[in-house]
C-alpha cells in the first residue's frame, strides 16, 4: 500500500485484489476467494455482472457527467420510472444522491420540510452513516461516534427488539419496546416535535436482526396517529438482499420515505430516497441538491441492475440459496455450541458466536474469520455491538456449490478454533 494513503479504514483482510466475477474475487497473484461480503451488501448482482458492465461501457461513450442542475440527461426519468415499479406502492417520486449517509440525511431533511418539526427518533443498534447528522443517529457501536462530539441535537433513541441480547421472546420484546417508545414520546420529545422515525427493517451493523412485523406496524400506527414521517432505511437490506426487493415487502408495509443505496447500482456509487409526490412537494426548489446526484453512469448501472434483478428466475435463485444457507447454518448450530442463534432475512443472515457461558465471543469470531480466509479462502465480516456476530451476505448470484463450500469452511473454522 502507498505510504500516502490514509490508514483510517478498518481492514477485513489484507488481500490485494485485481478483479472479481460473480461471487469470486481474485488477488493480484491469481488466487480466487469466495466473497461473502458483497462489498458490504453492494455487489448483489455479483462482481462485474456483464449486463451492468455493458450498460456502463455504453454510457461512458455518451456522458460521464451531466450535472442535473445544468442539464436533464435521458436516464433520469427512466430510472425514476423503474424505481416506481419496484418500490412499495405509493412511493413514486425520487431524489438521487451518492451514498447511504447522504440519502439518510436527505430523508431527514425532507421529513423536516414536510412536518415543520425538529426531532428524529432512531433505534438502538442502528447504523445510518458517518456524516455528522448520520453519526448522531447511529447507535450500533461507540467507535462510529467517538471523538466527534458535540453531534447534532434533536435525536432520541428508542429500543429495538434484539432478543438475543435481552433474553426475551419476540412478543415480550415487541411489547416492551413499543411501551418504551410511547414513554419516550411522553417524557423526552412530544409527538408534535417529532419529524421522523427512522428504522432499518433489518439492523445492519447492529447485528443483522430483522424487526418483527408487529413492531414495525406498531411504530407505523403511532406515526400515522401523530403525523410523524415513517422512514425505512433500506441502504443495506434493499435491492434483493432479503430476497424481496425491499425488506418492508416481506410485510406489505409502505413507509413514507424509503432510503436506498448499496445494491442500487451494483457497485457504482449511487443512492436515492423515494416518497409520495405529495411529500416530495414540500421541498422548495433549490433547498436540496448535489453535484453528482443522478450521474448518468450511475443511472445506467442502476437501470441495468434492476433489469437483472427483475429477470425471470433471479429472485427464485436467491431464495433457494438463502434457504440452503439458513438450513446449513441451523444444522451446524446443532453440532457446535459456539453457534447460539442464526437470524435475519434472505441472504442477510447473522450468526451469534458465543463462549461457554453463552456470551458473545468476539475473539472466537475473529479467529473463525481469519481461519476461513487463510485456510478456505472464504471472506466474511462480523457485526453487532461486540463484533461477535458473523454476517453472511454473499452476492445473490452465489451458486449452490459456493454456499456448500462456505458452510464447510465455517465448520472447519469452528473445529480449528474450538
VOVEX-647900 format. One record per residue (C-alpha): x, y, z; residue number from 1. Coordinates in nm, 3 decimals. Layout:
BEGIN
{{X; Y; Z}; NUM} ...
This chain:
BEGIN
{{0.000; 0.000; 0.000}; 1} {{0.111; 0.355; -0.067}; 2} {{0.256; 0.548; 0.224}; 3} {{0.041; 0.838; 0.104}; 4} {{-0.287; 0.650; 0.163}; 5} {{-0.474; 0.705; 0.490}; 6} {{-0.490; 0.405; 0.718}; 7} {{-0.823; 0.510; 0.872}; 8} {{-1.014; 0.229; 0.703}; 9} {{-1.073; -0.083; 0.910}; 10} {{-0.949; -0.380; 0.707}; 11} {{-1.130; -0.712; 0.693}; 12} {{-0.838; -0.870; 0.505}; 13} {{-0.506; -0.763; 0.356}; 14} {{-0.589; -0.923; 0.022}; 15} {{-0.468; -0.730; -0.282}; 16} {{-0.731; -0.793; -0.549}; 17} {{-0.723; -0.744; -0.925}; 18} {{-1.076; -0.834; -1.037}; 19} {{-1.396; -1.013; -0.947}; 20} {{-1.662; -1.220; -1.122}; 21} {{-1.987; -1.325; -0.959}; 22} {{-1.917; -1.432; -0.601}; 23} {{-1.540; -1.467; -0.658}; 24} {{-1.262; -1.211; -0.618}; 25} {{-0.913; -1.278; -0.750}; 26} {{-0.594; -1.149; -0.593}; 27} {{-0.308; -0.992; -0.783}; 28} {{-0.118; -1.321; -0.755}; 29} {{-0.406; -1.512; -0.917}; 30} {{-0.571; -1.673; -0.614}; 31} {{-0.951; -1.692; -0.605}; 32} {{-1.152; -1.621; -0.290}; 33} {{-1.523; -1.655; -0.225}; 34} {{-1.661; -1.312; -0.137}; 35} {{-1.937; -1.345; 0.120}; 36} {{-1.924; -0.972; 0.198}; 37} {{-2.051; -0.842; -0.139}; 38} {{-1.853; -0.527; -0.063}; 39} {{-2.079; -0.480; 0.243}; 40} {{-2.402; -0.550; 0.060}; 41} {{-2.322; -0.370; -0.265}; 42} {{-2.242; -0.638; -0.525}; 43} {{-2.585; -0.801; -0.505}; 44} {{-2.575; -0.890; -0.875}; 45} {{-2.222; -1.021; -0.826}; 46} {{-1.893; -0.862; -0.921}; 47} {{-1.878; -0.724; -1.276}; 48} {{-2.214; -0.858; -1.390}; 49} {{-2.187; -0.850; -1.771}; 50} {{-2.516; -0.664; -1.821}; 51} {{-2.418; -0.393; -1.575}; 52} {{-2.069; -0.364; -1.722}; 53} {{-2.212; -0.332; -2.074}; 54} {{-2.452; -0.057; -1.964}; 55} {{-2.169; 0.140; -1.801}; 56} {{-1.947; 0.098; -2.107}; 57} {{-2.218; 0.218; -2.341}; 58} {{-2.297; 0.520; -2.125}; 59} {{-1.927; 0.613; -2.090}; 60} {{-1.919; 0.692; -2.462}; 61} {{-2.202; 0.945; -2.422}; 62} {{-2.162; 1.125; -2.090}; 63} {{-1.952; 1.065; -1.779}; 64} {{-2.118; 1.358; -1.604}; 65} {{-2.422; 1.564; -1.696}; 66} {{-2.498; 1.769; -1.386}; 67} {{-2.870; 1.776; -1.309}; 68} {{-2.886; 2.148; -1.230}; 69} {{-2.739; 2.222; -1.571}; 70} {{-2.888; 1.950; -1.793}; 71} {{-3.158; 1.684; -1.797}; 72} {{-2.998; 1.368; -1.934}; 73} {{-3.207; 1.088; -2.076}; 74} {{-3.166; 0.832; -1.794}; 75} {{-3.300; 1.041; -1.505}; 76} {{-3.669; 0.985; -1.576}; 77} {{-3.640; 0.620; -1.693}; 78} {{-3.466; 0.528; -1.368}; 79} {{-3.735; 0.703; -1.164}; 80} {{-3.999; 0.510; -1.360}; 81} {{-3.825; 0.180; -1.288}; 82} {{-3.783; 0.264; -0.921}; 83} {{-4.153; 0.340; -0.901}; 84} {{-4.218; -0.011; -1.034}; 85} {{-4.002; -0.194; -0.779}; 86} {{-4.061; 0.014; -0.466}; 87} {{-4.372; -0.026; -0.247}; 88} {{-4.699; 0.110; -0.386}; 89} {{-4.730; 0.482; -0.324}; 90} {{-4.356; 0.551; -0.341}; 91} {{-4.350; 0.730; -0.675}; 92} {{-4.109; 1.027; -0.666}; 93} {{-3.732; 1.006; -0.624}; 94} {{-3.425; 1.210; -0.542}; 95} {{-3.075; 1.084; -0.631}; 96} {{-2.751; 1.119; -0.438}; 97} {{-2.426; 0.924; -0.398}; 98} {{-2.402; 0.743; -0.064}; 99} {{-2.617; 0.593; 0.206}; 100} {{-2.528; 0.868; 0.452}; 101} {{-2.626; 1.135; 0.201}; 102} {{-2.957; 0.963; 0.136}; 103} {{-3.026; 0.924; 0.507}; 104} {{-2.963; 1.291; 0.567}; 105} {{-3.178; 1.381; 0.267}; 106} {{-3.462; 1.174; 0.413}; 107} {{-3.439; 1.359; 0.744}; 108} {{-3.428; 1.695; 0.567}; 109} {{-3.737; 1.602; 0.367}; 110} {{-3.922; 1.490; 0.680}; 111} {{-3.842; 1.821; 0.850}; 112} {{-3.963; 2.014; 0.546}; 113} {{-4.283; 1.807; 0.531}; 114} {{-4.369; 1.835; 0.901}; 115} {{-4.205; 2.158; 1.015}; 116} {{-4.075; 1.967; 1.318}; 117} {{-3.718; 1.943; 1.456}; 118} {{-3.668; 1.598; 1.612}; 119} {{-3.587; 1.245; 1.499}; 120} {{-3.630; 0.907; 1.671}; 121} {{-3.384; 0.627; 1.594}; 122} {{-3.335; 0.282; 1.748}; 123} {{-3.074; 0.102; 1.949}; 124} {{-2.829; -0.083; 1.723}; 125} {{-2.889; 0.147; 1.429}; 126} {{-2.635; 0.247; 1.167}; 127} {{-2.730; 0.535; 0.938}; 128} {{-2.392; 0.665; 0.820}; 129} {{-2.075; 0.850; 0.912}; 130} {{-2.151; 1.215; 0.840}; 131} {{-2.235; 1.425; 1.146}; 132} {{-2.616; 1.404; 1.131}; 133} {{-2.594; 1.035; 1.044}; 134} {{-2.346; 0.974; 1.327}; 135} {{-2.588; 1.135; 1.570}; 136} {{-2.843; 0.879; 1.451}; 137} {{-2.606; 0.580; 1.474}; 138} {{-2.603; 0.369; 1.791}; 139} {{-2.460; 0.033; 1.684}; 140} {{-2.107; 0.095; 1.816}; 141} {{-1.948; 0.380; 2.004}; 142} {{-1.646; 0.378; 1.769}; 143} {{-1.862; 0.532; 1.498}; 144} {{-1.919; 0.840; 1.717}; 145} {{-1.606; 0.858; 1.932}; 146} {{-1.421; 1.192; 1.947}; 147} {{-1.679; 1.359; 1.721}; 148} {{-1.897; 1.546; 1.969}; 149} {{-2.091; 1.752; 2.000}; 150} {{-2.312; 1.584; 1.743}; 151} {{-2.633; 1.740; 1.609}; 152} {{-2.912; 1.757; 1.865}; 153} {{-3.274; 1.652; 1.836}; 154} {{-3.205; 1.278; 1.805}; 155} {{-3.373; 1.041; 2.050}; 156} {{-3.306; 0.667; 2.083}; 157} {{-3.578; 0.407; 2.133}; 158} {{-3.515; 0.036; 2.199}; 159} {{-3.506; -0.226; 1.923}; 160} {{-3.624; -0.583; 1.999}; 161} {{-3.287; -0.763; 1.989}; 162} {{-3.399; -1.076; 2.172}; 163} {{-3.062; -1.249; 2.173}; 164} {{-2.920; -0.970; 2.389}; 165} {{-3.221; -0.932; 2.619}; 166} {{-3.319; -1.297; 2.655}; 167} {{-3.685; -1.222; 2.581}; 168} {{-3.918; -1.393; 2.341}; 169} {{-4.023; -1.182; 2.045}; 170} {{-4.371; -1.097; 2.170}; 171} {{-4.240; -0.981; 2.507}; 172} {{-3.966; -0.776; 2.341}; 173} {{-4.207; -0.609; 2.099}; 174} {{-4.450; -0.519; 2.377}; 175} {{-4.171; -0.373; 2.590}; 176} {{-4.013; -0.177; 2.306}; 177} {{-4.342; -0.024; 2.195}; 178} {{-4.422; 0.066; 2.555}; 179} {{-4.085; 0.236; 2.591}; 180} {{-4.137; 0.414; 2.260}; 181} {{-4.462; 0.555; 2.400}; 182} {{-4.280; 0.654; 2.718}; 183} {{-4.017; 0.837; 2.512}; 184} {{-4.295; 1.039; 2.346}; 185} {{-4.432; 1.120; 2.691}; 186} {{-4.108; 1.206; 2.868}; 187} {{-3.843; 1.319; 2.617}; 188} {{-3.993; 1.458; 2.297}; 189} {{-4.357; 1.540; 2.237}; 190} {{-4.506; 1.386; 1.922}; 191} {{-4.570; 1.736; 1.788}; 192} {{-4.191; 1.789; 1.786}; 193} {{-4.101; 1.466; 1.603}; 194} {{-4.045; 1.493; 1.228}; 195} {{-3.947; 1.133; 1.166}; 196} {{-3.899; 0.784; 1.297}; 197} {{-3.621; 0.613; 1.101}; 198} {{-3.554; 0.241; 1.128}; 199} {{-3.361; -0.031; 0.949}; 200} {{-3.613; -0.313; 0.890}; 201} {{-3.312; -0.541; 0.934}; 202} {{-3.038; -0.399; 1.153}; 203} {{-2.715; -0.388; 0.954}; 204} {{-2.405; -0.308; 1.156}; 205} {{-2.613; -0.363; 1.468}; 206} {{-2.635; -0.740; 1.423}; 207} {{-2.847; -0.846; 1.122}; 208} {{-3.163; -0.859; 1.331}; 209} {{-3.492; -0.845; 1.142}; 210} {{-3.756; -0.629; 1.308}; 211} {{-4.075; -0.824; 1.387}; 212} {{-4.371; -0.722; 1.171}; 213} {{-4.586; -0.627; 1.470}; 214} {{-4.311; -0.396; 1.592}; 215} {{-4.287; -0.221; 1.255}; 216} {{-4.663; -0.187; 1.225}; 217} {{-4.688; -0.068; 1.585}; 218} {{-4.444; 0.210; 1.502}; 219} {{-4.624; 0.290; 1.178}; 220} {{-4.955; 0.317; 1.362}; 221} {{-4.804; 0.565; 1.607}; 222} {{-4.652; 0.765; 1.324}; 223} {{-4.986; 0.787; 1.147}; 224} {{-5.160; 0.891; 1.470}; 225} {{-4.917; 1.175; 1.535}; 226} {{-4.835; 1.291; 1.181}; 227} {{-4.475; 1.163; 1.203}; 228} {{-4.288; 1.052; 0.890}; 229} {{-4.201; 0.680; 0.893}; 230} {{-3.864; 0.632; 0.719}; 231} {{-3.736; 0.286; 0.622}; 232} {{-3.356; 0.284; 0.589}; 233} {{-3.301; 0.007; 0.335}; 234} {{-2.946; 0.106; 0.245}; 235} {{-2.819; -0.243; 0.327}; 236} {{-3.138; -0.451; 0.320}; 237} {{-3.266; -0.325; -0.015}; 238} {{-3.232; -0.445; -0.373}; 239} {{-3.293; -0.813; -0.320}; 240} {{-3.069; -0.860; -0.018}; 241} {{-3.351; -1.020; 0.182}; 242} {{-3.479; -1.196; -0.136}; 243} {{-3.755; -0.940; -0.173}; 244} {{-3.672; -0.610; -0.342}; 245} {{-3.700; -0.441; -0.003}; 246} {{-3.729; -0.584; 0.346}; 247} {{-4.057; -0.399; 0.404}; 248} {{-4.202; -0.604; 0.117}; 249} {{-4.199; -0.908; 0.346}; 250} {{-4.470; -0.733; 0.547}; 251} {{-4.650; -0.533; 0.276}; 252} {{-4.553; -0.222; 0.471}; 253} {{-4.534; 0.112; 0.291}; 254} {{-4.311; 0.375; 0.455}; 255} {{-4.349; 0.746; 0.399}; 256} {{-3.987; 0.772; 0.285}; 257} {{-3.765; 0.490; 0.159}; 258} {{-3.384; 0.518; 0.168}; 259} {{-3.181; 0.323; -0.090}; 260} {{-2.809; 0.282; -0.170}; 261} {{-2.550; -0.001; -0.176}; 262} {{-2.707; -0.259; -0.412}; 263} {{-2.889; 0.005; -0.619}; 264} {{-2.619; 0.029; -0.885}; 265} {{-2.414; -0.289; -0.832}; 266} {{-2.108; -0.101; -0.708}; 267} {{-2.137; 0.232; -0.883}; 268} {{-2.174; 0.499; -0.610}; 269} {{-2.542; 0.588; -0.605}; 270} {{-2.821; 0.633; -0.355}; 271} {{-3.177; 0.757; -0.362}; 272} {{-3.476; 0.836; -0.149}; 273} {{-3.832; 0.773; -0.257}; 274} {{-4.159; 0.914; -0.126}; 275} {{-4.500; 1.018; -0.247}; 276} {{-4.517; 1.316; -0.479}; 277} {{-4.712; 1.499; -0.207}; 278} {{-4.433; 1.454; 0.049}; 279} {{-4.165; 1.543; -0.207}; 280} {{-4.355; 1.861; -0.294}; 281} {{-4.268; 2.007; 0.048}; 282} {{-3.911; 2.061; -0.071}; 283} {{-3.878; 2.407; -0.220}; 284} {{-3.677; 2.432; -0.540}; 285} {{-3.307; 2.462; -0.461}; 286} {{-3.342; 2.361; -0.096}; 287} {{-3.151; 2.038; -0.159}; 288} {{-2.920; 1.908; -0.430}; 289} {{-2.573; 1.772; -0.501}; 290} {{-2.311; 1.784; -0.772}; 291} {{-2.303; 1.414; -0.857}; 292} {{-2.657; 1.301; -0.777}; 293} {{-2.819; 1.142; -1.082}; 294} {{-2.484; 1.087; -1.252}; 295} {{-2.555; 0.924; -1.591}; 296} {{-2.303; 0.644; -1.535}; 297} {{-2.466; 0.559; -1.205}; 298} {{-2.813; 0.577; -1.358}; 299} {{-2.706; 0.337; -1.634}; 300} {{-2.569; 0.094; -1.376}; 301} {{-2.886; 0.120; -1.167}; 302} {{-3.116; 0.059; -1.464}; 303} {{-2.914; -0.248; -1.563}; 304} {{-2.916; -0.371; -1.204}; 305} {{-3.294; -0.350; -1.184}; 306} {{-3.324; -0.530; -1.519}; 307} {{-3.102; -0.812; -1.392}; 308} {{-3.293; -0.845; -1.067}; 309} {{-3.636; -0.846; -1.229}; 310} {{-3.542; -1.108; -1.489}; 311} {{-3.724; -1.440; -1.465}; 312} {{-3.568; -1.670; -1.208}; 313} {{-3.329; -1.424; -1.045}; 314} {{-3.511; -1.388; -0.713}; 315} {{-3.612; -1.754; -0.716}; 316} {{-3.245; -1.844; -0.734}; 317} {{-3.162; -1.608; -0.448}; 318} {{-3.442; -1.756; -0.234}; 319} {{-3.318; -2.109; -0.297}; 320} {{-2.964; -2.014; -0.195}; 321} {{-3.095; -1.832; 0.113}; 322} {{-3.287; -2.141; 0.220}; 323} {{-2.978; -2.355; 0.162}; 324} {{-2.756; -2.124; 0.366}; 325} {{-3.000; -2.090; 0.655}; 326} {{-3.061; -2.465; 0.670}; 327} {{-2.688; -2.533; 0.665}; 328} {{-2.622; -2.283; 0.943}; 329} {{-2.904; -2.425; 1.154}; 330} {{-2.758; -2.774; 1.105}; 331} {{-2.417; -2.651; 1.221}; 332} {{-2.580; -2.497; 1.528}; 333} {{-2.685; -2.848; 1.632}; 334} {{-2.319; -2.956; 1.625}; 335} {{-2.133; -2.651; 1.752}; 336} {{-2.223; -2.497; 2.086}; 337} {{-2.048; -2.178; 1.979}; 338} {{-2.343; -2.101; 1.749}; 339} {{-2.611; -1.957; 1.972}; 340} {{-2.850; -1.834; 1.705}; 341} {{-2.897; -1.763; 1.336}; 342} {{-3.126; -1.476; 1.240}; 343} {{-3.206; -1.232; 0.961}; 344} {{-3.390; -1.245; 0.630}; 345} {{-3.294; -1.398; 0.297}; 346} {{-2.924; -1.364; 0.221}; 347} {{-2.874; -1.126; 0.512}; 348} {{-2.805; -1.367; 0.797}; 349} {{-2.632; -1.311; 1.129}; 350} {{-2.476; -1.594; 1.330}; 351} {{-2.421; -1.525; 1.701}; 352} {{-2.091; -1.677; 1.815}; 353} {{-2.068; -1.728; 2.192}; 354} {{-1.836; -1.861; 2.458}; 355} {{-1.912; -2.144; 2.701}; 356} {{-2.126; -1.910; 2.910}; 357} {{-2.341; -1.810; 2.614}; 358} {{-2.187; -1.462; 2.595}; 359} {{-2.088; -1.308; 2.263}; 360} {{-1.728; -1.406; 2.185}; 361} {{-1.553; -1.151; 1.959}; 362} {{-1.217; -1.325; 1.998}; 363} {{-1.353; -1.655; 1.868}; 364} {{-1.536; -1.473; 1.590}; 365} {{-1.218; -1.301; 1.480}; 366} {{-1.031; -1.632; 1.483}; 367} {{-1.303; -1.801; 1.279}; 368} {{-1.295; -1.526; 1.018}; 369} {{-0.916; -1.543; 0.994}; 370} {{-0.921; -1.921; 0.956}; 371} {{-1.184; -1.909; 0.682}; 372} {{-0.973; -1.666; 0.479}; 373} {{-0.638; -1.836; 0.537}; 374} {{-0.741; -2.199; 0.508}; 375} {{-1.052; -2.198; 0.288}; 376} {{-1.028; -1.866; 0.101}; 377} {{-1.374; -1.756; 0.209}; 378} {{-1.418; -1.394; 0.317}; 379} {{-1.682; -1.291; 0.570}; 380} {{-1.727; -0.999; 0.808}; 381} {{-1.853; -0.953; 1.162}; 382} {{-2.103; -0.708; 1.303}; 383} {{-2.308; -0.650; 1.618}; 384} {{-2.229; -0.441; 1.925}; 385} {{-1.946; -0.672; 2.037}; 386} {{-1.818; -0.782; 1.697}; 387} {{-1.926; -1.137; 1.777}; 388} {{-2.189; -1.178; 1.504}; 389} {{-2.083; -1.333; 1.175}; 390} {{-2.269; -1.176; 0.885}; 391} {{-2.347; -1.382; 0.580}; 392} {{-2.403; -1.154; 0.283}; 393} {{-2.295; -1.324; -0.042}; 394} {{-2.390; -1.192; -0.385}; 395} {{-2.740; -1.301; -0.482}; 396} {{-2.591; -1.490; -0.778}; 397} {{-2.394; -1.720; -0.545}; 398} {{-2.411; -2.084; -0.655}; 399} {{-2.524; -2.392; -0.466}; 400} {{-2.166; -2.525; -0.463}; 401} {{-2.032; -2.193; -0.334}; 402} {{-2.279; -2.194; -0.043}; 403} {{-2.175; -2.550; 0.036}; 404} {{-1.807; -2.452; 0.025}; 405} {{-1.863; -2.162; 0.265}; 406} {{-2.059; -2.378; 0.511}; 407} {{-1.782; -2.638; 0.504}; 408} {{-1.524; -2.366; 0.566}; 409} {{-1.724; -2.238; 0.864}; 410} {{-1.749; -2.589; 1.008}; 411} {{-1.373; -2.638; 0.976}; 412} {{-1.301; -2.299; 1.132}; 413} {{-1.523; -2.374; 1.432}; 414} {{-1.344; -2.704; 1.487}; 415} {{-0.999; -2.546; 1.449}; 416} {{-1.072; -2.257; 1.686}; 417} {{-1.266; -2.451; 1.950}; 418} 
